[in-house]
Amino acid sequence: MGMFMSAKAKTAQCPLCGKPESIEHKPFCSKGCKDRDLLQWLGEDTG
Ligand SMILES: [Zn+2]
């Protein structure tokens, strides 16, 4: 067993853009993505 495998935990990813999630904005990566998701909830889809 000489193979070294880094056992880092699998980081959750932003459901909108796939970047690693931010602790502050989880499960999103940033406020931008969080707002985008929120807008969908509010029906602010202006096309
Ligand atoms: Zn994102």
mmCIF file of the protein (N, C-alpha, C, O) and its ligand, coordinates in Angstrom:
data_MODEL
# 
_entry.id   MODEL 
# 
loop_
_entity.id 
_entity.type 
_entity.pdbx_number_of_molecules 
1 polymer     1 
2 non-polymer 1 
# 
_entity_poly.entity_id                      1 
_entity_poly.type                           'polypeptide(L)' 
_entity_poly.nstd_linkage                   no 
_entity_poly.nstd_monomer                   no 
_entity_poly.pdbx_seq_one_letter_code       MGMFMSAKAKTAQCPLCGKPESIEHKPFCSKGCKDRDLLQWLGEDTG 
_entity_poly.pdbx_seq_one_letter_code_can   MGMFMSAKAKTAQCPLCGKPESIEHKPFCSKGCKDRDLLQWLGEDTG 
_entity_poly.pdbx_strand_id                 A 
# 
loop_
_entity_poly_seq.entity_id 
_entity_poly_seq.num 
_entity_poly_seq.mon_id 
_entity_poly_seq.hetero 
1 1  MET n 
1 2  GLY n 
1 3  MET n 
1 4  PHE n 
1 5  MET n 
1 6  SER n 
1 7  ALA n 
1 8  LYS n 
1 9  ALA n 
1 10 LYS n 
1 11 THR n 
1 12 ALA n 
1 13 GLN n 
1 14 CYS n 
1 15 PRO n 
1 16 LEU n 
1 17 CYS n 
1 18 GLY n 
1 19 LYS n 
1 20 PRO n 
1 21 GLU n 
1 22 SER n 
1 23 ILE n 
1 24 GLU n 
1 25 HIS n 
1 26 LYS n 
1 27 PRO n 
1 28 PHE n 
1 29 CYS n 
1 30 SER n 
1 31 LYS n 
1 32 GLY n 
1 33 CYS n 
1 34 LYS n 
1 35 ASP n 
1 36 ARG n 
1 37 ASP n 
1 38 LEU n 
1 39 LEU n 
1 40 GLN n 
1 41 TRP n 
1 42 LEU n 
1 43 GLY n 
1 44 GLU n 
1 45 ASP n 
1 46 THR n 
1 47 GLY n 
# 
loop_
_struct_asym.id 
_struct_asym.entity_id 
A 1 
B 2 
# 
loop_
_chem_comp.id 
_chem_comp.type 
_chem_comp.mon_nstd_flag 
ALA 'L-peptide linking' y 
ARG 'L-peptide linking' y 
ASP 'L-peptide linking' y 
CYS 'L-peptide linking' y 
GLN 'L-peptide linking' y 
GLU 'L-peptide linking' y 
GLY 'peptide linking'   y 
HIS 'L-peptide linking' y 
ILE 'L-peptide linking' y 
LEU 'L-peptide linking' y 
LYS 'L-peptide linking' y 
MET 'L-peptide linking' y 
PHE 'L-peptide linking' y 
PRO 'L-peptide linking' y 
SER 'L-peptide linking' y 
THR 'L-peptide linking' y 
TRP 'L-peptide linking' y 
ZN  non-polymer         . 
# 
_pdbx_entity_nonpoly.entity_id   2 
_pdbx_entity_nonpoly.name        ? 
_pdbx_entity_nonpoly.comp_id     ZN 
# 
_pdbx_nonpoly_scheme.asym_id         B 
_pdbx_nonpoly_scheme.entity_id       2 
_pdbx_nonpoly_scheme.mon_id          ZN 
_pdbx_nonpoly_scheme.ndb_seq_num     1 
_pdbx_nonpoly_scheme.pdb_seq_num     101 
_pdbx_nonpoly_scheme.auth_seq_num    101 
_pdbx_nonpoly_scheme.pdb_mon_id      ZN 
_pdbx_nonpoly_scheme.auth_mon_id     ZN 
_pdbx_nonpoly_scheme.pdb_strand_id   A 
_pdbx_nonpoly_scheme.pdb_ins_code    . 
# 
loop_
_atom_site.group_PDB 
_atom_site.id 
_atom_site.type_symbol 
_atom_site.label_atom_id 
_atom_site.label_alt_id 
_atom_site.label_comp_id 
_atom_site.label_asym_id 
_atom_site.label_entity_id 
_atom_site.label_seq_id 
_atom_site.pdbx_PDB_ins_code 
_atom_site.Cartn_x 
_atom_site.Cartn_y 
_atom_site.Cartn_z 
_atom_site.occupancy 
_atom_site.B_iso_or_equiv 
_atom_site.pdbx_formal_charge 
_atom_site.auth_seq_id 
_atom_site.auth_comp_id 
_atom_site.auth_asym_id 
_atom_site.auth_atom_id 
_atom_site.pdbx_PDB_model_num 
ATOM   1   N  N  . MET A 1 1  ? 0.842   -1.206 0.000   1.00 0.00 ? 1   MET A N  1 
ATOM   2   C  CA . MET A 1 1  ? 0.000   0.000  0.000   1.00 0.00 ? 1   MET A CA 1 
ATOM   3   C  C  . MET A 1 1  ? 0.874   1.253  0.000   1.00 0.00 ? 1   MET A C  1 
ATOM   4   O  O  . MET A 1 1  ? 0.896   1.990  0.985   1.00 0.00 ? 1   MET A O  1 
ATOM   5   N  N  . GLY A 1 2  ? 1.563   1.489  -1.048  1.00 0.00 ? 2   GLY A N  1 
ATOM   6   C  CA . GLY A 1 2  ? 2.443   2.647  -1.090  1.00 0.00 ? 2   GLY A CA 1 
ATOM   7   C  C  . GLY A 1 2  ? 1.796   3.848  -1.753  1.00 0.00 ? 2   GLY A C  1 
ATOM   8   O  O  . GLY A 1 2  ? 2.419   4.893  -1.941  1.00 0.00 ? 2   GLY A O  1 
ATOM   9   N  N  . MET A 1 3  ? 0.561   3.677  -2.093  1.00 0.00 ? 3   MET A N  1 
ATOM   10  C  CA . MET A 1 3  ? -0.096  4.767  -2.814  1.00 0.00 ? 3   MET A CA 1 
ATOM   11  C  C  . MET A 1 3  ? -0.688  5.770  -1.837  1.00 0.00 ? 3   MET A C  1 
ATOM   12  O  O  . MET A 1 3  ? -1.515  5.429  -0.990  1.00 0.00 ? 3   MET A O  1 
ATOM   13  N  N  . PHE A 1 4  ? -0.251  6.996  -1.972  1.00 0.00 ? 4   PHE A N  1 
ATOM   14  C  CA . PHE A 1 4  ? -0.750  8.034  -1.070  1.00 0.00 ? 4   PHE A CA 1 
ATOM   15  C  C  . PHE A 1 4  ? -1.949  8.726  -1.696  1.00 0.00 ? 4   PHE A C  1 
ATOM   16  O  O  . PHE A 1 4  ? -1.859  9.328  -2.766  1.00 0.00 ? 4   PHE A O  1 
ATOM   17  N  N  . MET A 1 5  ? -3.069  8.623  -1.001  1.00 0.00 ? 5   MET A N  1 
ATOM   18  C  CA . MET A 1 5  ? -4.255  9.301  -1.509  1.00 0.00 ? 5   MET A CA 1 
ATOM   19  C  C  . MET A 1 5  ? -4.663  10.401 -0.542  1.00 0.00 ? 5   MET A C  1 
ATOM   20  O  O  . MET A 1 5  ? -4.861  10.159 0.649   1.00 0.00 ? 5   MET A O  1 
ATOM   21  N  N  . SER A 1 6  ? -4.782  11.572 -1.051  1.00 0.00 ? 6   SER A N  1 
ATOM   22  C  CA . SER A 1 6  ? -5.204  12.673 -0.194  1.00 0.00 ? 6   SER A CA 1 
ATOM   23  C  C  . SER A 1 6  ? -6.667  12.478 0.177   1.00 0.00 ? 6   SER A C  1 
ATOM   24  O  O  . SER A 1 6  ? -7.540  12.396 -0.687  1.00 0.00 ? 6   SER A O  1 
ATOM   25  N  N  . ALA A 1 7  ? -6.911  12.405 1.458   1.00 0.00 ? 7   ALA A N  1 
ATOM   26  C  CA . ALA A 1 7  ? -8.267  12.121 1.929   1.00 0.00 ? 7   ALA A CA 1 
ATOM   27  C  C  . ALA A 1 7  ? -8.996  13.408 2.287   1.00 0.00 ? 7   ALA A C  1 
ATOM   28  O  O  . ALA A 1 7  ? -9.599  13.527 3.353   1.00 0.00 ? 7   ALA A O  1 
ATOM   29  N  N  . LYS A 1 8  ? -8.928  14.348 1.389   1.00 0.00 ? 8   LYS A N  1 
ATOM   30  C  CA . LYS A 1 8  ? -9.625  15.593 1.697   1.00 0.00 ? 8   LYS A CA 1 
ATOM   31  C  C  . LYS A 1 8  ? -11.127 15.420 1.500   1.00 0.00 ? 8   LYS A C  1 
ATOM   32  O  O  . LYS A 1 8  ? -11.578 14.723 0.592   1.00 0.00 ? 8   LYS A O  1 
ATOM   33  N  N  . ALA A 1 9  ? -11.860 16.051 2.345   1.00 0.00 ? 9   ALA A N  1 
ATOM   34  C  CA . ALA A 1 9  ? -13.313 15.934 2.285   1.00 0.00 ? 9   ALA A CA 1 
ATOM   35  C  C  . ALA A 1 9  ? -13.826 16.533 0.987   1.00 0.00 ? 9   ALA A C  1 
ATOM   36  O  O  . ALA A 1 9  ? -13.284 17.507 0.466   1.00 0.00 ? 9   ALA A O  1 
ATOM   37  N  N  . LYS A 1 10 ? -14.857 15.937 0.498   1.00 0.00 ? 10  LYS A N  1 
ATOM   38  C  CA . LYS A 1 10 ? -15.445 16.426 -0.738  1.00 0.00 ? 10  LYS A CA 1 
ATOM   39  C  C  . LYS A 1 10 ? -16.163 17.744 -0.481  1.00 0.00 ? 10  LYS A C  1 
ATOM   40  O  O  . LYS A 1 10 ? -17.125 17.814 0.284   1.00 0.00 ? 10  LYS A O  1 
ATOM   41  N  N  . THR A 1 11 ? -15.677 18.762 -1.128  1.00 0.00 ? 11  THR A N  1 
ATOM   42  C  CA . THR A 1 11 ? -16.258 20.080 -0.926  1.00 0.00 ? 11  THR A CA 1 
ATOM   43  C  C  . THR A 1 11 ? -17.560 20.216 -1.695  1.00 0.00 ? 11  THR A C  1 
ATOM   44  O  O  . THR A 1 11 ? -17.650 19.872 -2.873  1.00 0.00 ? 11  THR A O  1 
ATOM   45  N  N  . ALA A 1 12 ? -18.550 20.719 -1.006  1.00 0.00 ? 12  ALA A N  1 
ATOM   46  C  CA . ALA A 1 12 ? -19.823 20.951 -1.681  1.00 0.00 ? 12  ALA A CA 1 
ATOM   47  C  C  . ALA A 1 12 ? -19.645 22.042 -2.730  1.00 0.00 ? 12  ALA A C  1 
ATOM   48  O  O  . ALA A 1 12 ? -18.846 22.965 -2.568  1.00 0.00 ? 12  ALA A O  1 
ATOM   49  N  N  . GLN A 1 13 ? -20.405 21.911 -3.799  1.00 0.00 ? 13  GLN A N  1 
ATOM   50  C  CA . GLN A 1 13 ? -20.268 22.872 -4.877  1.00 0.00 ? 13  GLN A CA 1 
ATOM   51  C  C  . GLN A 1 13 ? -21.530 23.697 -5.061  1.00 0.00 ? 13  GLN A C  1 
ATOM   52  O  O  . GLN A 1 13 ? -22.640 23.247 -4.777  1.00 0.00 ? 13  GLN A O  1 
ATOM   53  N  N  . CYS A 1 14 ? -21.335 24.884 -5.532  1.00 0.00 ? 14  CYS A N  1 
ATOM   54  C  CA . CYS A 1 14 ? -22.442 25.775 -5.820  1.00 0.00 ? 14  CYS A CA 1 
ATOM   55  C  C  . CYS A 1 14 ? -23.357 25.138 -6.868  1.00 0.00 ? 14  CYS A C  1 
ATOM   56  O  O  . CYS A 1 14 ? -22.888 24.758 -7.941  1.00 0.00 ? 14  CYS A O  1 
ATOM   57  N  N  . PRO A 1 15 ? -24.652 25.017 -6.575  1.00 0.00 ? 15  PRO A N  1 
ATOM   58  C  CA . PRO A 1 15 ? -25.577 24.378 -7.514  1.00 0.00 ? 15  PRO A CA 1 
ATOM   59  C  C  . PRO A 1 15 ? -25.790 25.195 -8.780  1.00 0.00 ? 15  PRO A C  1 
ATOM   60  O  O  . PRO A 1 15 ? -26.317 24.684 -9.768  1.00 0.00 ? 15  PRO A O  1 
ATOM   61  N  N  . LEU A 1 16 ? -25.389 26.444 -8.758  1.00 0.00 ? 16  LEU A N  1 
ATOM   62  C  CA . LEU A 1 16 ? -25.619 27.291 -9.931  1.00 0.00 ? 16  LEU A CA 1 
ATOM   63  C  C  . LEU A 1 16 ? -24.436 27.303 -10.878 1.00 0.00 ? 16  LEU A C  1 
ATOM   64  O  O  . LEU A 1 16 ? -24.620 27.233 -12.093 1.00 0.00 ? 16  LEU A O  1 
ATOM   65  N  N  . CYS A 1 17 ? -23.224 27.389 -10.346 1.00 0.00 ? 17  CYS A N  1 
ATOM   66  C  CA . CYS A 1 17 ? -22.079 27.528 -11.235 1.00 0.00 ? 17  CYS A CA 1 
ATOM   67  C  C  . CYS A 1 17 ? -21.010 26.466 -11.000 1.00 0.00 ? 17  CYS A C  1 
ATOM   68  O  O  . CYS A 1 17 ? -20.067 26.356 -11.785 1.00 0.00 ? 17  CYS A O  1 
ATOM   69  N  N  . GLY A 1 18 ? -21.145 25.679 -9.925  1.00 0.00 ? 18  GLY A N  1 
ATOM   70  C  CA . GLY A 1 18 ? -20.223 24.573 -9.716  1.00 0.00 ? 18  GLY A CA 1 
ATOM   71  C  C  . GLY A 1 18 ? -18.945 24.930 -8.982  1.00 0.00 ? 18  GLY A C  1 
ATOM   72  O  O  . GLY A 1 18 ? -18.089 24.067 -8.787  1.00 0.00 ? 18  GLY A O  1 
ATOM   73  N  N  . LYS A 1 19 ? -18.799 26.166 -8.577  1.00 0.00 ? 19  LYS A N  1 
ATOM   74  C  CA . LYS A 1 19 ? -17.625 26.555 -7.800  1.00 0.00 ? 19  LYS A CA 1 
ATOM   75  C  C  . LYS A 1 19 ? -17.785 26.046 -6.374  1.00 0.00 ? 19  LYS A C  1 
ATOM   76  O  O  . LYS A 1 19 ? -18.903 25.785 -5.929  1.00 0.00 ? 19  LYS A O  1 
ATOM   77  N  N  . PRO A 1 20 ? -16.688 25.904 -5.662  1.00 0.00 ? 20  PRO A N  1 
ATOM   78  C  CA . PRO A 1 20 ? -16.776 25.467 -4.263  1.00 0.00 ? 20  PRO A CA 1 
ATOM   79  C  C  . PRO A 1 20 ? -17.628 26.426 -3.451  1.00 0.00 ? 20  PRO A C  1 
ATOM   80  O  O  . PRO A 1 20 ? -17.531 27.644 -3.594  1.00 0.00 ? 20  PRO A O  1 
ATOM   81  N  N  . GLU A 1 21 ? -18.454 25.861 -2.605  1.00 0.00 ? 21  GLU A N  1 
ATOM   82  C  CA . GLU A 1 21 ? -19.365 26.696 -1.841  1.00 0.00 ? 21  GLU A CA 1 
ATOM   83  C  C  . GLU A 1 21 ? -18.634 27.565 -0.828  1.00 0.00 ? 21  GLU A C  1 
ATOM   84  O  O  . GLU A 1 21 ? -17.561 27.214 -0.336  1.00 0.00 ? 21  GLU A O  1 
ATOM   85  N  N  . SER A 1 22 ? -19.232 28.683 -0.536  1.00 0.00 ? 22  SER A N  1 
ATOM   86  C  CA . SER A 1 22 ? -18.693 29.578 0.474   1.00 0.00 ? 22  SER A CA 1 
ATOM   87  C  C  . SER A 1 22 ? -19.409 29.313 1.786   1.00 0.00 ? 22  SER A C  1 
ATOM   88  O  O  . SER A 1 22 ? -20.615 29.070 1.802   1.00 0.00 ? 22  SER A O  1 
ATOM   89  N  N  . ILE A 1 23 ? -18.678 29.357 2.874   1.00 0.00 ? 23  ILE A N  1 
ATOM   90  C  CA . ILE A 1 23 ? -19.301 29.122 4.183   1.00 0.00 ? 23  ILE A CA 1 
ATOM   91  C  C  . ILE A 1 23 ? -20.337 30.199 4.463   1.00 0.00 ? 23  ILE A C  1 
ATOM   92  O  O  . ILE A 1 23 ? -21.393 29.935 5.038   1.00 0.00 ? 23  ILE A O  1 
ATOM   93  N  N  . GLU A 1 24 ? -20.018 31.401 4.051   1.00 0.00 ? 24  GLU A N  1 
ATOM   94  C  CA . GLU A 1 24 ? -20.934 32.509 4.293   1.00 0.00 ? 24  GLU A CA 1 
ATOM   95  C  C  . GLU A 1 24 ? -22.211 32.404 3.475   1.00 0.00 ? 24  GLU A C  1 
ATOM   96  O  O  . GLU A 1 24 ? -23.290 32.783 3.930   1.00 0.00 ? 24  GLU A O  1 
ATOM   97  N  N  . HIS A 1 25 ? -22.072 31.885 2.267   1.00 0.00 ? 25  HIS A N  1 
ATOM   98  C  CA . HIS A 1 25 ? -23.206 31.902 1.350   1.00 0.00 ? 25  HIS A CA 1 
ATOM   99  C  C  . HIS A 1 25 ? -23.690 30.509 0.993   1.00 0.00 ? 25  HIS A C  1 
ATOM   100 O  O  . HIS A 1 25 ? -24.434 30.341 0.026   1.00 0.00 ? 25  HIS A O  1 
ATOM   101 N  N  . LYS A 1 26 ? -23.274 29.494 1.771   1.00 0.00 ? 26  LYS A N  1 
ATOM   102 C  CA . LYS A 1 26 ? -23.655 28.145 1.432   1.00 0.00 ? 26  LYS A CA 1 
ATOM   103 C  C  . LYS A 1 26 ? -25.154 27.985 1.277   1.00 0.00 ? 26  LYS A C  1 
ATOM   104 O  O  . LYS A 1 26 ? -25.910 28.650 1.985   1.00 0.00 ? 26  LYS A O  1 
ATOM   105 N  N  . PRO A 1 27 ? -25.609 27.134 0.383   1.00 0.00 ? 27  PRO A N  1 
ATOM   106 C  CA . PRO A 1 27 ? -24.764 26.225 -0.396  1.00 0.00 ? 27  PRO A CA 1 
ATOM   107 C  C  . PRO A 1 27 ? -24.185 26.863 -1.662  1.00 0.00 ? 27  PRO A C  1 
ATOM   108 O  O  . PRO A 1 27 ? -23.706 26.151 -2.545  1.00 0.00 ? 27  PRO A O  1 
ATOM   109 N  N  . PHE A 1 28 ? -24.223 28.159 -1.757  1.00 0.00 ? 28  PHE A N  1 
ATOM   110 C  CA . PHE A 1 28 ? -23.730 28.814 -2.964  1.00 0.00 ? 28  PHE A CA 1 
ATOM   111 C  C  . PHE A 1 28 ? -22.306 29.288 -2.759  1.00 0.00 ? 28  PHE A C  1 
ATOM   112 O  O  . PHE A 1 28 ? -21.773 29.256 -1.650  1.00 0.00 ? 28  PHE A O  1 
ATOM   113 N  N  . CYS A 1 29 ? -21.692 29.735 -3.867  1.00 0.00 ? 29  CYS A N  1 
ATOM   114 C  CA . CYS A 1 29 ? -20.288 30.126 -3.815  1.00 0.00 ? 29  CYS A CA 1 
ATOM   115 C  C  . CYS A 1 29 ? -20.146 31.597 -3.468  1.00 0.00 ? 29  CYS A C  1 
ATOM   116 O  O  . CYS A 1 29 ? -19.094 32.037 -3.005  1.00 0.00 ? 29  CYS A O  1 
ATOM   117 N  N  . SER A 1 30 ? -21.195 32.341 -3.692  1.00 0.00 ? 30  SER A N  1 
ATOM   118 C  CA . SER A 1 30 ? -21.087 33.780 -3.498  1.00 0.00 ? 30  SER A CA 1 
ATOM   119 C  C  . SER A 1 30 ? -22.469 34.391 -3.339  1.00 0.00 ? 30  SER A C  1 
ATOM   120 O  O  . SER A 1 30 ? -23.487 33.732 -3.548  1.00 0.00 ? 30  SER A O  1 
ATOM   121 N  N  . LYS A 1 31 ? -22.481 35.652 -2.967  1.00 0.00 ? 31  LYS A N  1 
ATOM   122 C  CA . LYS A 1 31 ? -23.756 36.347 -2.824  1.00 0.00 ? 31  LYS A CA 1 
ATOM   123 C  C  . LYS A 1 31 ? -24.467 36.441 -4.171  1.00 0.00 ? 31  LYS A C  1 
ATOM   124 O  O  . LYS A 1 31 ? -25.695 36.403 -4.238  1.00 0.00 ? 31  LYS A O  1 
ATOM   125 N  N  . GLY A 1 32 ? -23.696 36.562 -5.225  1.00 0.00 ? 32  GLY A N  1 
ATOM   126 C  CA . GLY A 1 32 ? -24.279 36.660 -6.551  1.00 0.00 ? 32  GLY A CA 1 
ATOM   127 C  C  . GLY A 1 32 ? -25.138 35.462 -6.889  1.00 0.00 ? 32  GLY A C  1 
ATOM   128 O  O  . GLY A 1 32 ? -26.272 35.615 -7.345  1.00 0.00 ? 32  GLY A O  1 
ATOM   129 N  N  . CYS A 1 33 ? -24.605 34.264 -6.668  1.00 0.00 ? 33  CYS A N  1 
ATOM   130 C  CA . CYS A 1 33 ? -25.356 33.061 -6.974  1.00 0.00 ? 33  CYS A CA 1 
ATOM   131 C  C  . CYS A 1 33 ? -26.524 32.909 -6.016  1.00 0.00 ? 33  CYS A C  1 
ATOM   132 O  O  . CYS A 1 33 ? -27.593 32.441 -6.409  1.00 0.00 ? 33  CYS A O  1 
ATOM   133 N  N  . LYS A 1 34 ? -26.335 33.294 -4.788  1.00 0.00 ? 34  LYS A N  1 
ATOM   134 C  CA . LYS A 1 34 ? -27.411 33.204 -3.805  1.00 0.00 ? 34  LYS A CA 1 
ATOM   135 C  C  . LYS A 1 34 ? -28.566 34.101 -4.230  1.00 0.00 ? 34  LYS A C  1 
ATOM   136 O  O  . LYS A 1 34 ? -29.729 33.703 -4.152  1.00 0.00 ? 34  LYS A O  1 
ATOM   137 N  N  . ASP A 1 35 ? -28.249 35.299 -4.675  1.00 0.00 ? 35  ASP A N  1 
ATOM   138 C  CA . ASP A 1 35 ? -29.277 36.221 -5.135  1.00 0.00 ? 35  ASP A CA 1 
ATOM   139 C  C  . ASP A 1 35 ? -29.981 35.690 -6.374  1.00 0.00 ? 35  ASP A C  1 
ATOM   140 O  O  . ASP A 1 35 ? -31.198 35.813 -6.514  1.00 0.00 ? 35  ASP A O  1 
ATOM   141 N  N  . ARG A 1 36 ? -29.207 35.105 -7.261  1.00 0.00 ? 36  ARG A N  1 
ATOM   142 C  CA . ARG A 1 36 ? -29.804 34.557 -8.472  1.00 0.00 ? 36  ARG A CA 1 
ATOM   143 C  C  . ARG A 1 36 ? -30.850 33.511 -8.129  1.00 0.00 ? 36  ARG A C  1 
ATOM   144 O  O  . ARG A 1 36 ? -31.931 33.481 -8.717  1.00 0.00 ? 36  ARG A O  1 
ATOM   145 N  N  . ASP A 1 37 ? -30.520 32.655 -7.173  1.00 0.00 ? 37  ASP A N  1 
ATOM   146 C  CA . ASP A 1 37 ? -31.456 31.616 -6.776  1.00 0.00 ? 37  ASP A CA 1 
ATOM   147 C  C  . ASP A 1 37 ? -32.680 32.227 -6.110  1.00 0.00 ? 37  ASP A C  1 
ATOM   148 O  O  . ASP A 1 37 ? -33.807 31.773 -6.305  1.00 0.00 ? 37  ASP A O  1 
ATOM   149 N  N  . LEU A 1 38 ? -32.434 33.259 -5.327  1.00 0.00 ? 38  LEU A N  1 
ATOM   150 C  CA . LEU A 1 38 ? -33.524 33.915 -4.611  1.00 0.00 ? 38  LEU A CA 1 
ATOM   151 C  C  . LEU A 1 38 ? -34.481 34.573 -5.603  1.00 0.00 ? 38  LEU A C  1 
ATOM   152 O  O  . LEU A 1 38 ? -35.697 34.551 -5.411  1.00 0.00 ? 38  LEU A O  1 
ATOM   153 N  N  . LEU A 1 39 ? -33.932 35.151 -6.652  1.00 0.00 ? 39  LEU A N  1 
ATOM   154 C  CA . LEU A 1 39 ? -34.769 35.800 -7.651  1.00 0.00 ? 39  LEU A CA 1 
ATOM   155 C  C  . LEU A 1 39 ? -35.721 34.809 -8.296  1.00 0.00 ? 39  LEU A C  1 
ATOM   156 O  O  . LEU A 1 39 ? -36.861 35.145 -8.616  1.00 0.00 ? 39  LEU A O  1 
ATOM   157 N  N  . GLN A 1 40 ? -35.248 33.591 -8.483  1.00 0.00 ? 40  GLN A N  1 
ATOM   158 C  CA . GLN A 1 40 ? -36.130 32.582 -9.070  1.00 0.00 ? 40  GLN A CA 1 
ATOM   159 C  C  . GLN A 1 40 ? -37.304 32.313 -8.139  1.00 0.00 ? 40  GLN A C  1 
ATOM   160 O  O  . GLN A 1 40 ? -38.436 32.118 -8.580  1.00 0.00 ? 40  GLN A O  1 
ATOM   161 N  N  . TRP A 1 41 ? -37.013 32.306 -6.852  1.00 0.00 ? 41  TRP A N  1 
ATOM   162 C  CA . TRP A 1 41 ? -38.077 32.087 -5.872  1.00 0.00 ? 41  TRP A CA 1 
ATOM   163 C  C  . TRP A 1 41 ? -39.104 33.206 -5.944  1.00 0.00 ? 41  TRP A C  1 
ATOM   164 O  O  . TRP A 1 41 ? -40.307 32.978 -5.811  1.00 0.00 ? 41  TRP A O  1 
ATOM   165 N  N  . LEU A 1 42 ? -38.615 34.400 -6.153  1.00 0.00 ? 42  LEU A N  1 
ATOM   166 C  CA . LEU A 1 42 ? -39.508 35.557 -6.157  1.00 0.00 ? 42  LEU A CA 1 
ATOM   167 C  C  . LEU A 1 42 ? -40.204 35.750 -7.502  1.00 0.00 ? 42  LEU A C  1 
ATOM   168 O  O  . LEU A 1 42 ? -41.060 36.623 -7.647  1.00 0.00 ? 42  LEU A O  1 
ATOM   169 N  N  . GLY A 1 43 ? -39.835 34.938 -8.472  1.00 0.00 ? 43  GLY A N  1 
ATOM   170 C  CA . GLY A 1 43 ? -40.468 35.044 -9.778  1.00 0.00 ? 43  GLY A CA 1 
ATOM   171 C  C  . GLY A 1 43 ? -40.027 36.276 -10.544 1.00 0.00 ? 43  GLY A C  1 
ATOM   172 O  O  . GLY A 1 43 ? -40.776 36.832 -11.347 1.00 0.00 ? 43  GLY A O  1 
ATOM   173 N  N  . GLU A 1 44 ? -38.786 36.693 -10.278 1.00 0.00 ? 44  GLU A N  1 
ATOM   174 C  CA . GLU A 1 44 ? -38.283 37.878 -10.942 1.00 0.00 ? 44  GLU A CA 1 
ATOM   175 C  C  . GLU A 1 44 ? -37.615 37.536 -12.257 1.00 0.00 ? 44  GLU A C  1 
ATOM   176 O  O  . GLU A 1 44 ? -36.654 38.189 -12.662 1.00 0.00 ? 44  GLU A O  1 
ATOM   177 N  N  . ASP A 1 45 ? -38.114 36.534 -12.908 1.00 0.00 ? 45  ASP A N  1 
ATOM   178 C  CA . ASP A 1 45 ? -37.497 36.123 -14.161 1.00 0.00 ? 45  ASP A CA 1 
ATOM   179 C  C  . ASP A 1 45 ? -37.933 37.047 -15.298 1.00 0.00 ? 45  ASP A C  1 
ATOM   180 O  O  . ASP A 1 45 ? -39.053 36.957 -15.801 1.00 0.00 ? 45  ASP A O  1 
ATOM   181 N  N  . THR A 1 46 ? -37.046 37.910 -15.676 1.00 0.00 ? 46  THR A N  1 
ATOM   182 C  CA . THR A 1 46 ? -37.382 38.892 -16.714 1.00 0.00 ? 46  THR A CA 1 
ATOM   183 C  C  . THR A 1 46 ? -36.891 38.466 -18.094 1.00 0.00 ? 46  THR A C  1 
ATOM   184 O  O  . THR A 1 46 ? -36.920 39.232 -19.057 1.00 0.00 ? 46  THR A O  1 
ATOM   185 N  N  . GLY A 1 47 ? -36.448 37.242 -18.149 1.00 0.00 ? 47  GLY A N  1 
ATOM   186 C  CA . GLY A 1 47 ? -36.016 36.714 -19.418 1.00 0.00 ? 47  GLY A CA 1 
ATOM   187 C  C  . GLY A 1 47 ? -34.758 37.355 -19.917 1.00 0.00 ? 47  GLY A C  1 
ATOM   188 O  O  . GLY A 1 47 ? -34.271 37.003 -20.991 1.00 0.00 ? 47  GLY A O  1 
HETATM 189 ZN ZN . ZN  B 2 .  ? -21.906 29.997 -7.817  1.00 0.00 2 101 ZN  A ZN 1 
# 
